[in-house]
Every structure is written in C-alpha cells, then in structure tokens.
Amino acid sequence: MELRDYLRGLRRHWVAILLLTLVGVGAGYGWTVLQTPVYVASTSGIVQSTGVGDVSNVSLGDSVARSRVPSYLVMAGWTDVAQGVIDDLDLSTTPEALIQRVTVENPTGTVILSVTAQAPTAEGARELAEAWLISLGSVVEEVEVESSPTGAAPVQVVTRESASLPTSPAFPDVQTALIVGGVLGLGFGIAFAMIRTAADRRIRNAEDTESKTGVAVVGTIPWVAGFDSGERLVDTSAANRTGRTGTFAVSEALRSLRTNLQFMDVDHPPKTIVVTSPLPGDGKSTIACNLALTLAAAGSTVVLVDGDLRRSMVAKTMGLPSGAGLSDVLAGRAALSEVLQRTPKSNNLLVLAAGSVPPNPSEVLGSERMHTLIADLTKHATVIIDAPPLLPVTDGAVLAHQADGALVVVTLGKTTYDLLEKALDTLRKARGRALGIVLNKAPIRGADAATYSYEYRRDYTSSGSEGTTEASPETGKPDSKRRGRKRAAKDAELVTEPPANERGSRD
C-alpha cells in the first residue's frame, strides 16, 4: 500500500478517530475525578542561636547554628516528630505513613529549614506543614536541652513564615490529564484506521482494482441518493436542467462508459455485451438499462435482453409489461417480433423481457436457439444482455461465453477483491471475455470519491449560460446592454442558420 492509501484510510475513518480521541479525553477526565486530590503547602523556619550557654557572640552562634542544620534535617524524619503532629492534630494515621507526606529541605548555604506537606485538603496541608515545623522545634529543643551542660538549648528552630492556603490541588493535573488522554486516544484512532485500511479487502478505487485484477475499469457510476430505490433510469436531458447535479453525474458517467466501449476495439467493437456482477444487489440491471438508453441516445439501434430468467428486473425498470419474453421465444411459444417491445424512452431501443420462468434456466440460456437468437439480433443492433450474477448461478457465465464480452458491475466500498477475483475466474473458466469492470455507487464526495469533478456542469448547460452576466470593463458591474447585444446576436445566428435537412443536402 502507498502513502495515499493510508491518507484515504485516515479520511475514511475520521469519525472513528474523532470518537476515540474524545474517548481518550473523557477517560483522562474520568481518571482525574477518581483520584484523591493532593494539596501541597509549605512553611519555613530558621535555625538560630539563643545566646545562652557557651555561645556568647553572634558569629559563634551562627557557626553553631550552621553546624546543627544537617542533624536537624535527619531529626525531621523521626517518628517522634510525626507522633507529635498526630497528637497535636488528632490524626488517625501512623507516624510511618505521615512521614511519607512530608519533605524537609535546607537551601544550600542557609540555616533555613523548609517543610513541604501533602494532604487531601488545602487546610489539612497547611496545618500539617505548620504542625510539623512546630513539632520539629520541640524535639530539637528536647535534644539540645539534654545535651547542654547548662540545661538550656543553645540553638532552636523558630518559625518565620506561615504556610499559605493552596488554591488548587497539585495532583491530579486536569489539563495534563486531558492532553495525555486526547493524545493517547488520537494515537489509538490513527492505529485503528491504519489497521482497518491495511486489512480492508473491499474495492475502493479504480487504480487498485486494475493493478490487482489486470482488468481495466471502464466506468465509474456515482451514487445518487434515492436513485436506486426510486427512479432507476437516467433522463438523457437531465444535463440541461438546473438542480440535478447528481443525475448529471450519472449521465456523464454513462456517456463515458459508452465511449470506452466504442473505442475498446475500433476494428471490431463489441456488439453483444453481457452486464453481470459477482453477487445480487450490485446494480447490474440498472446499469444495463441505462447503458442501453445511453447507446440508443447516440443513434445506435439497441436491443435490451433480460437474460436473468430467475429474477427478472428489466421490464419493471423500463416500465413495460413483463408477460411473454425470451423464454417463450426459446421455447417456440412466441415469435421474436411478437414479444419485442418498444419503450417510450427512446425510439432506437427495443426490449426483450425475460418471460415465464423455466425449470432449467442454465440449459435454456446455453441452448443453440439462444446462440442463434443472439447472432440474429447482433446483425441488426447492439445487444445488451442483463445476466444473472456470476457466483450464485452459472447463467451469467453461460451468457458471457456466447457474447463478445461481459461488463462486471461491482459496488464500490462493498464488493471485495476476493469476490471479484472469483467472478473473473468464473468468466475465464467459461471462456468468456471480461470487457471491463464498472464501479457502481461511487461517492461524489469523501475519501473514496472519484477524481472526476462535475463542477463544470454550469459551463456546459443552457441554464448556466443564460444566467451569466458580464461585467462592464469601465465599472466592473453587470452590463445589461452588452448581455442584450450578445443575446440578439445569438438569436440572429439561430434564425439565419439553415435547417438540419438543408445543411445535410448542402454537405
């Protein structure tokens, strides 16, 4: 797979990526809600000489205080200090557990002791820090008194700064949790999209289809909302109407398919074309009917044959009676001229319905009478045969063997490469020729949209040209006079132009 395939996968699964990102953000926020908040408060005290005993001057007292600071740091972690805090604040905990919530530090080169305490509440953290420093001072005083020959402590710990009340918890950090959760969710979303893209076996675009099957994609029919469930036929004049962008896209795609078929083999263009698909539901009958109409619109005489004797759809799609038809002609119960129907959609199109359902459709379609019938029709018209799917039954392969080739219709984003390969293999085993693959229901927008754009529609339709106003070169505003002159010139040209029959005679 190339980089563009993974980029398409990201666009295709952008909803999943967004949802997983939101889930990650929600999980991060939920984690912060479940955590017990931790508030941090700090206070500080100074180790100073009391001016009693052997310490008689300031400089000597400062030296003694500095020498005591390392010892006091060790004493700050004693259980005696923690027990004094527990007794003072009436806490229900052990000294060992309480020691883990307090940190005592000494800034380098100073006689200051900084106490940092942690608690579930802001008030608890402040009270713990202040009580710890007071308890430390009491323990230091007891130790100094016991070791002093005069019975007085020469050095003491004095509180100089009260602890401030913290305004927000130090843990958990909601903003950090949301960012981390969002990043993890985004990562999982991208990984999900990449895995789905790498494991996806569904047909997504024409380039990969041609490279994996070796069969050319001769048409890409866009998907239009309500087209298959409602009106299945494309109005050939829809290109000249406003507000019919979707129908215009389908009609243009069918014209492109018609052109590809005409130039597929210039010396021997296919005259008998089978339209089939790997499985039911791919839209082969709709494609066959619209392709027949498109070929007939170009002036060719076309016969549309419903070769799906098991599940006929042509007569219903074309709005014609579904009485006698192909099976009756092959059985000798009716003549071909009696069952061929002309459709009001086109004067160049004849329709041969399926007729009654025979008990053995495969044998009927593979009979010599069927071969002769197709050969006779091909002498006078282009024959389009709507055949059954290739994988469920063998009827489609039997018809493809008697025709010039088959168009295999697949649903973009639904049909897998495995199904398509099996269908093409069925054609090869029946000695049928695959004229090409038609990608049906292709989205016009999105990651899997075809590169073809229909934005130029307004440049080629009469409604778009009539609604155009030209700007005056002097003012830059619409110039109604120039527009009127253009319309007058155009009308004069139409009036002076000879009729079509006269132009033909002159040529």
C-alpha positions, -999 to +999 in steps of 0.1 A: +000+000+000+011+035-008+010+066+014-021+079-005-039+047+005-032+054+042-042+090+038-075+079+023-079+055+052-075+083+077-101+103+058-124+073+056-122+066+093-121+102+106-153+096+126-137+067+145-105+088+150-126+117+164-146+094+187-115+076+200-099+110+207-130+121+226-130+088+245-094+094+254-102+129+266-131+116+286-110+088+301-084+114+312-110+135+328-126+105+345-093+094+358-088+128+375-123+125+391-115+091+406-082+103+420-079+116+456-067+152+453-034+162+468-028+197+481+007+209+489+016+236+514+050+249+525+063+267+555+099+276+567+118+282+599+152+293+608+179+277+630+193+303+653+213+307+684+195+316+717+225+335+731+226+312+761+253+289+774+287+287+757+275+307+727+282+343+737+286+362+705+267+363+672+294+350+649+300+320+671+262+314+674+258+315+636+286+289+632+269+266+658+235+270+641+250+261+607+266+230+622+233+219+636+213+221+603+224+187+589+214+170+621+181+187+622+173+175+587+177+139+599+157+146+630+129+160+608+122+124+597+120+109+632+088+092+643+089+114+674+082+144+652+054+126+634+039+114+666+039+149+680+020+161+649-005+132+652-012+141+688-014+178+680-038+175+650-056+144+663-049+124+631-059+088+626-027+076+609+006+061+618+039+080+621+055+060+593+026+069+569+027+105+579+064+108+573+058+099+537+037+130+532+063+155+545+096+167+530+121+189+548+149+206+529+177+230+536+185+256+509+223+255+502+243+279+523+215+289+546+202+280+581+166+277+569+145+246+571+117+244+545+088+220+553+065+208+525+034+188+534+008+170+514-028+164+523-062+156+507-075+191+516-059+226+514-065+232+552-050+199+560-019+206+540-013+239+557-020+226+592+003+196+586+032+218+574+029+242+603+025+215+629+055+196+615+078+226+619+065+232+655+069+195+664+104+195+650+113+226+671+100+208+702+121+177+695+152+198+687+147+217+720+145+184+740+176+170+724+196+203+729+185+206+765+195+171+773+230+176+758+235+211+772+255+213+805+236+245+814+202+228+810+192+253+782+191+248+745+218+269+728+201+266+693+164+264+684+141+262+654+120+293+650+090+296+626+094+326+604+069+321+576+034+307+580+021+282+554-002+297+528-035+280+519-032+263+484-059+273+460-058+242+437-046+206+441-011+197+429-024+163+419-042+154+396-035+180+369-067+181+349-052+199+319-023+175+316-047+145+320-069+158+293-040+164+269-025+130+276-058+113+272-065+131+240-031+122+225-035+086+235-070+085+220-058+101+188-029+075+186-054+047+191-077+062+165-049+065+139-037+030+147-073+017+143-076+035+109-043+021+097-051-014+107-086-012+091-071+002+059-044-025+057-069-053+064-096-038+041-103-061+011-132-040-003-128-023-036-121+014-031-107+029-063-100+022-099-062+022-097-060-006-072-087-026-089-068-026-122-035-034-106-049-063-086-071-079-113-054-069-145-088-059-160-095-023-169-121-002-152-142+012-180-167+031-159-174+046-126-210+053-118-216+078-089-241+072-062-271+095-061-295+094-031-328+078-040-317+068-075-319+030-070-349+030-047-370+054-069-364+063-105-338+039-119-335+054-153-314+085-162-331+112-182-307+120-211-319+156-210-311+160-173-278+176-182-296+207-193-317+211-161-309+231-130-305+215-096-299+180-110-262+177-103-264+140-092-284+130-123-260+149-144-231+130-128-247+096-136-255+105-172-220+118-178-205+086-163-227+065-186-216+085-216-180+079-205-188+042-203-204+043-238-173+060-252-149+034-236-170+006-251-169+022-286-132+027-286-124-006-268-117-023-302-120+001-331-119-026-358-142-050-340-163-031-314-183-054-291-219-058-304-232-083-278-224-072-243-234-091-211-238-070-180-233-091-148-219-088-113-204-111-086-235-110-063-270-097-064-275-061-053-247-046-072-270-027-096-263-046-128-299-044-141-299-006-135-266-003-153-277-025-182-309-005-187-292+029-185-264+018-208-289+006-234-306+040-232-273+058-235-262+038-265-296+044-281-294+081-275-262+082-297-283+069-326-275+032-324-302+006-326-301-013-293-319-044-281-320-049-244-324-085-234-334-096-199-313-128-195-320-131-158-347-157-161-346-163-123-351-127-111-360-105-140-358-067-134-356-052-169-393-049-177-400-034-143-372-010-146-382+001-181-419+003-171-430-023-196-453-054-193-435-085-181-456-111-199-441-132-227-404-128-235-371-145-240-381-179-225-412-180-247-392-174-278-367-200-270-395-225-262-412-218-295-443-204-279-439-169-294-422-152-323-395-127-316-414-099-334-444-106-311-425-101-278-401-073-287-413-041-270-406-005-279-401+018-250-412+055-249-378+064-235-361+060-269-371+052-304-339+033-310-343+009-281-362-025-282-367-045-251-370-083-248-383-092-214-374-124-196-408-141-200-420-170-179-395-187-156-383-221-170-374-250-147-338-251-162-326-216-169-289-225-174-298-251-201-322-227-218-296-199-219-269-222-232-290-237-259-283-235-296-316-215-300-302-188-277-270-187-296-289-183-329-312-157-314-282-136-302-265-139-336-296-127-354-301-097-331-264-088-334-267-084-372-291-055-368-284-039-335-262-037-304-274-063-279-272-056-242-280-087-220-288-083-184-273-116-170-276-132-135-248-128-110-217-150-117-212-165-083-246-178-072-255-194-105-238-203-138-263-185-161-241-154-163-210-173-174-231-192-200-243-160-215-208-144-214-195-173-234-220-166-262-214-128-262-185-106-272-177-099-236-190-090-202-191-059-181-187-069-144-205-044-121-192-042-086-203-019-057-176+004-045-169+000-008-189-032-006-176-058-031-143-074-020-114-083-042-119-119-033-154-119-048-143-100-079-114-125-085-138-154-081-162-138-106-135-131-131-122-167-127-157-180-134-157-160-166-123-173-176-133-209-170-164-204-191-142-190-219-159-156-215-142-123-220-142-096-194-146-063-213-140-043-182-151-036-146-178-010-138-175+006-103-210+014-092-223+036-064-191+056-062-194+086-038-191+121-054-175+134-022-153+119+005-122+098+008-134+073-019-147+099-043-136+096-079-112+122-091-137+133-118-154+166-109-188+177-121-183+214-112-180+223-149-217+214-154-229+250-153-204+259-181-220+234-205-256+237-196-280+262-212-293+273-177-258+282-166-251+302-198-284+321-196-279+331-161-244+347-167-240+384-166-209+402-180-192+430-162-186+463-178-148+470-183-153+505-171-173+500-139-169+463-132-207+460-128-230+438-148-236+453-182-271+446-193-266+463-227-237+440-236-257+410-225-286+421-246-263+425-276-250+390-271-285+375-270-295+394-301-265+382-320-272+347-308-309+349-319-299+362-353-274+334-358-301+308-350-326+325-374-301+326-403-288+291-398-305+267-423-325+237-411-308+204-404-321+187-436-309+216-458-275+216-442-273+178-449-281+184-485-255+211-489-229+188-474 
